[in-house]
Amino acid sequence: MAHIEAASPHTMNTYGRLPIALERGQGVRVWDVNGKEYLDALAGIAVNTLGHNHPKLVPALQDQVAKLIHVSNYYHVPNAEKLAAKLVELSGMTNVFFCSTGLEANEAALKLARKYGHDKGITHPKIVVYEKAFHGRSIATLSATGNTKIQQGFGPLVEGFVRVPVNDIESLKAATAGDKDVVAVFFETIQGEGGVNPMSLEYLQQVRALCDERDWLMMIDEVQCGMGRTGKWFAHQWAGIHADVMPLAKGLGSGVPIGAVVAGPKAAHIFQPGNHGTTFGGNPLAMRAGVETIRIMEEDGLLDNAARVGAHLQAGLGRALAGVAGVKEIRGRGLMVGVELDRPCGALTQICCDNGLLISVTADSVIRLLPALIMTPAEADELVERLAPLVKQFLAG
Ligand SMILES: *Cc1c(COP(=O)(O)O)cnc(C)c1O
C-alpha cells in the first residue's frame, strides 16, 4: 500500500486534502494508487464534463499535443475562432475573450464593467454583487465574493462593490436607488460554492429588465453552472434571457485549463488593443479541448442527458432521504445538486471517500454533487444507493 502523507512537504498548505492519490479514471469511476475504486460524483469540481478517459476526447487531445500545445497570441489560432463562433452560436452573444481559469474570466468581466463605466464618463464605477457569491481568489474576484471567512487576512479589498441578497429585487432597487455610478450586476445563476443556491427564474427576468432600464451590464458568472450542467448550455437560459457578459471556465475544456468571457453587443467592443491579455489564453491545446468538448456533447446528446439524469438523481435522493430528520432540502438543476443538512457535515467527504464515493461539502452543510454529464441513470441510482445510507448514518451518529 502506498502511504499518502497528510501534509505535503513542498507544496504550500492551501488545501485540506483527503489522504488518497488518484491514478486513473474511466467514465464516472476513478482508481487510486492502491487500486481502490471510487464513484466520482465531483468530476474535478464540475470540470470533467465528459468523465475520465473519454474515447472521443483522448485521441483528439493526443493528436493536438503532437501538433502544437502553445504558440502565444502573436499569431492566429484557428480553433480559437472556431470555439468562439460556437460559443456565440450557443449563447446568442457576439464575441469571446479566452483565458485559462474562472477567476481570470471574472477578472476580465470586472475590467469590462469598469471600462464600460469610464467610456460613459463614470470615473468611480460600482458593480452590484451578492451575498454568498463566489467568484475566485484573486484580489478583485475575492472582493466580489460574498464570504468574509475567505476574505479574512487579505485586506484592503478592492472597492466599488455594492452587495445585495439573492432573489430580492426590492433590495437591489433600494441598494442602487439614485446611484449614478452603478454600471453592472454580477452574479452566478446558481451559486456553487455558496451552497447550490439558484436564482429564481422570475428574479433573473426582473434583473434583466432593470439592467435594460438603467443601462447596466448583466454579467452572469456561469463558471460552475454553465456548459450544459443544468441541461441547457448556460443556466440563465432557463429564464429565457441573454447576458451581456458571461464568464466561463471549469467544464469548457473537460479537464484542460480554459476560461472564456463571452460578451453581447453592449460589451463586445469595450476592450481595445492593449486593454487586456494573457499568455496562455486561447492556446491550441485549450482551444482544441473546448472545440472537441462541445462537439462530443452535441453528438452524444449530453445536454438532454444532464437534464434527464439530473432529474432522476434528484428524485432518487428525494425518495431515499424522505422523512429523514436533519435533511433540510434537496435542490439544484440538472447535474448540479445540493443536499442541505441541518448541521455542518464536512466530515462526510472523508466518510464517503472511505466508502468509495467522491463528493464535496460546501457552505459547511450542503452536500454537493457535480458528476460528469455522461452519467447514466443506473450510475445515478448507484450514487443514491451508496450516498443515502452514509448520510443517514451520519445524521443518526
Ligand atoms: C470555481 C469558480 C470560480 C473560480 O474559478 P477558478 O478556475 O478556480 O479560478 C469562479 N466562479 C465560480 C462560480 C466558480 O464556481
The ligand as an ORCA input file, in Angstrom:
! r2SCAN-3c Opt
* xyz 0 1
  C     -14.696     27.823     -9.460
  C     -15.382     29.121     -9.656
  C     -14.664     30.294     -9.929
  C     -13.167     30.341     -9.917
  O     -12.601     29.548    -10.916
  P     -11.027     29.195    -10.842
  O     -10.797     28.459    -12.130
  O     -10.835     28.367     -9.631
  O     -10.305     30.463    -10.776
  C     -15.375     31.441    -10.180
  N     -16.713     31.464    -10.170
  C     -17.436     30.356     -9.918
  C     -18.923     30.433     -9.941
  C     -16.797     29.153     -9.636
  O     -17.516     28.077     -9.344
*
